[in-house]
Amino acid sequence: MGSQERIQNDQNQSKSEESINTKDFLIGALIGGIVGAATALFLAPKSGKELRTNMNEQAIVLKAKTGQIRETAVAKGTVLASAAKEKTNAITNTVSKQSAEIMNKVKGLKTNDEGQSLTEEGNMGHIPLPAHDSEIQKRLEDTKRAFDETEKKVRQ
């Protein structure tokens, strides 16, 4: 039981030290704030009325500058959004056209197949595309370039 009492006594002591440290910090911060405020009042180069007037003028100028920056940001954001939308529409159209052409080619391959359906061969819907078809590769590369261009413009 003696060791448990020592552990509890140590815990109580550390808690009291933490509360003392917190109290000391708060008292120091309060005294520092009061001394800082008094020093600022005594060393101010202008009277209170002049200082308030200058601060109000600076606040008005700052508000105007902030409004201008906000308007610029909104305008640039709108331009970027419209550019991204245009590129997305262009890419969507390109991909749609290419997929339609690929589907037409696949349908052509299906009809050219000597009357056997692909499911009868056990392919379960997988349609083999010719690996030597350079047109398909070219279109895929064009699509990739379009995506890359859009990404570059959006990042600018």
N, C-alpha and C positions, 0 to 999 in steps of 0.2 A: 504494500500500500504506500510505502514511502516514495517509490519511484513515480507512481501515478500523481501523488501530490506535488512532486517537483515539476513534472511535466505540466500540470495544470497551472502551477505558480509561474513557470516560464512563459506559458501562453498568455496569462493575465498581464505579466510584465511587458511582453512585446506589444500587446494591444494598447496598454497605457502609453508606451513610448510612441506608437503610431499616432495616437490621439494628441499627444503633446506636440509632435512634429507638425500635425495638421493645424493645431491652434497657433503655433508659432508662425507658420507660413501665413495664415490668414491675418494675424495681427501685423506682421511685417508688410504684407501687401496693402493693408488699410493705411498704415502710417506712411508708407512710400507714396501712396496715391494722394494723401493729404499734403505731404511735403511737395510733391510734384505740382499739384494744383496751385499751391501758394507761390512757388517759385515762378510758375508761368504767369501768374497775375502780377508779381512784382517786376518781372523782367520783360513784360509785353511792351513792344515799341509804340503801340497805339492805345488809345482809350478803348473802352469796351464797345462804345457805339460805333467807332470807326472800324474796329475789328469785325463786328457783326455785319456792317455794311459791306466790307470787302469779302467776307465769307459768302454772303448772299449773292453778290455779283459773280464770284467764282463758281458758285453752285449753279447759277443760271447758265453760265458759259459751258460748264461741264454737262449740263442737261442737254443743251443744244448740240454739242459735239456727239454725245451719246446717241441722240436721235438721228444725226446724220450717219453715224456708223451703222446704226440699226437698219436704216433705209438702204444703205449700200449692201449690207449683208443679205437683206431680203431680196433685193434686185438680183444679186449674183446667185443666190440660191434658186430663184425662179428660173434664171437663164440655165443654170446647170441641170435643174430638174427637167426643163423642156428639152435640152440637148439629150439627156439620158433617155427621155421618153421617145424622142425621134429615133435614136439609135436602137432602142429596144424594139420599136415597131419595125424598123428596117431589118433587124436580125430575125425577128419573128416571121416576117414575110419571106425572107431568104430561106430560113429553115423549113417553113411550110411548103414552099415551092420545091425545095430539094427533096423533102420527104415524099411529096406527091409524085415527083419524077421517079424516085426509088421504088415507090409502090407500083407505079405503072410498069417499070422494068421487071419487078418481081412477078406481077400478074402476067407479063409477057413470057417470062420463064416458065410459069405454071402452065400456060396454055401450050407452050412448045414442048412440054414434057409429054412423052408419047402416051398420053391417056392415063398415066398412073398418077394418083394423087399422092401428095407428100405424106399424108397420114398413113397410107398403106405401106409406105416404105419404112415407117417407124420413126420418122423425124419429129413427130408431135408438134408441128407448127413451126419448127425451125427451118428457115429458108436459106439454103446456101447461096451466098453472093459470090460472083467470080472475083478472085483475088487480083486478077490482072486488069480490072476495070479502072482505068486511070481517070475517067470522068468522075466517078464517085469519090476517089481520093482527092481530086482537084477541088470539088465542091466542099468537101469536108475541110480542106485547108483554107478555102475562101471564108467559110463560116468561122473558123478559128481566128483568122486575121481580123474579121469584123468584130468579134468579141474583144480581141486585144486592143483594137483601136478605140472601142467604146470605153474600155476600162481605163486607157490612158487619158482620154478626154475627161472622164468623170474625176479622175485623181488630180487633174490640173485645176 
